[in-house]
Amino acid sequence: MDPIPYGRQWLDEDDIQAVVNVLKSDWITQGPKIEEFERAVADYIGVKHAVAFNSGTSALHAAMYVAGVRHGDEVITSPITFVATPNSAVYCGGKPVFTDIDPDTICMSIDQIEDAITKTTKVIAAVDMAGYPVDMRKINEITEKHDLIIIEDAAHALGSERYGTKVGVEADMTMFSFHPVKHITTGEGGMIVTDNETFAEKLRLFRSHGITKDPHVLTRIDGPWYYEMHVLGFNYRITDLQCALGLSQFKKLEKFLSRRCEIAGAYDKAFQDIPNILIPPRPPWSNSRHAFHLYPVRCTGCDRKELMLNLRERGILTQVHYIPVHLQPFYMTNFGYGRGDYPHAEKFYEQELSLPMFPRMTDEDVNRVIDAVCDACKGVS
Ligand SMILES: Cc1ncc(COP(=O)(O)O)c(C=O)c1O
């Protein structure tokens, strides 16, 4: 029997055909599929603008830049995230500041945000860990009081909902990732959605070397070839090939999401009474949806590494999300963070194990994982 990975893409013949069609067309890089993909995602979320990038990381970098993060500015985020979240602040010369996590949500502790705010705080970068939608109403109350910008790292949360609206509506800018283990894929890719037109324009400028051909902002026009570089941007452009794949995948998003939720339901039911593991939290609001990018259990009564190795022998491959960012050598050396700074995050890291979670899992795969976990849990302590 083939091993079951913790996550993987689901590509069908129609996805392949969509890419082949672009390969046969006149445009393979900056063609019409990019705007089409951006429009489709913006309409689905319910926002005015979407700007696609060649990765979620470059999208976050652009968002930090556009939010005005510069040398010495502080960005408050969670230590339980992928390094790309705080790194994007560092790219702009900013300093990542962490709150501990709230063990009930595994997202940043909202109660600790106000204490972390200083005169140089610019941005709150809230992460929807595993697809759990962070409580944006509460974060909004704080940012309004202190005039801060919210960037939501929703790499895990395309299709998540809270209080009846999609993740992506409430923050100033929200980032989605289209890496293959995410809800839909473009190979590598990412996107920022926003209602703010100025932000959207600046994001587009940053994505393409800071170069503009907009006659309204050019300082002069030498001829039809003329362009100007107004800010130091990057080549963070996504391609038409990727967006054709994204559009084709996007048609299946709801199917993918409901399968993820179905698998989570089966896992919850099977694991809720196992004494040595704790199932992931669910959002407390009735009109909400957890997008279940991951299914992170906590090994509260057994050794996580032993469980991981035991499951691996049974062909069930798992992952750990995440090593707390403040314990990465880069952050300890350059920003002075250390062990013990965020105890809930560190405890979570010691216990966390992400079980296989991807829509292409068959019922047989799901049952294999359930049987293996139930059996392995008896044998590890
Ligand atoms: C929470 C989080 N933020 C940011 C990223 C970066 O996204 P990408 O891999 O598309 O650059 C990831 C990717 O794994 C992520 O999980």
PDBQT file of the ligand as one rigid body, heavy atoms in Angstrom, charges set to zero:
ROOT
HETATM    1  C1  LIG A 401       0.991  30.564   7.297  1.00  0.00    +0.000 C 
HETATM    2  C2  LIG A 401       1.751  30.708   6.023  1.00  0.00    +0.000 A 
HETATM    3  N1  LIG A 401       2.138  31.930   5.645  1.00  0.00    +0.000 NA
HETATM    4  C3  LIG A 401       2.822  32.124   4.502  1.00  0.00    +0.000 A 
HETATM    5  C4  LIG A 401       3.145  31.077   3.674  1.00  0.00    +0.000 A 
HETATM    6  C5  LIG A 401       3.937  31.333   2.427  1.00  0.00    +0.000 C 
HETATM    7  O1  LIG A 401       3.239  30.971   1.283  1.00  0.00    +0.000 OA
HETATM    8  P1  LIG A 401       3.991  30.462  -0.037  1.00  0.00    +0.000 P 
HETATM    9  O2  LIG A 401       4.519  29.087   0.221  1.00  0.00    +0.000 OA
HETATM   10  O3  LIG A 401       2.912  30.482  -1.087  1.00  0.00    +0.000 OA
HETATM   11  O4  LIG A 401       5.077  31.435  -0.332  1.00  0.00    +0.000 OA
HETATM   12  C6  LIG A 401       2.767  29.790   4.031  1.00  0.00    +0.000 A 
HETATM   13  C7  LIG A 401       3.126  28.639   3.169  1.00  0.00    +0.000 C 
HETATM   14  O5  LIG A 401       3.254  27.532   3.571  1.00  0.00    +0.000 OA
HETATM   15  C8  LIG A 401       2.056  29.591   5.238  1.00  0.00    +0.000 A 
HETATM   16  O6  LIG A 401       1.684  28.371   5.629  1.00  0.00    +0.000 OA
ENDROOT
TORSDOF 0
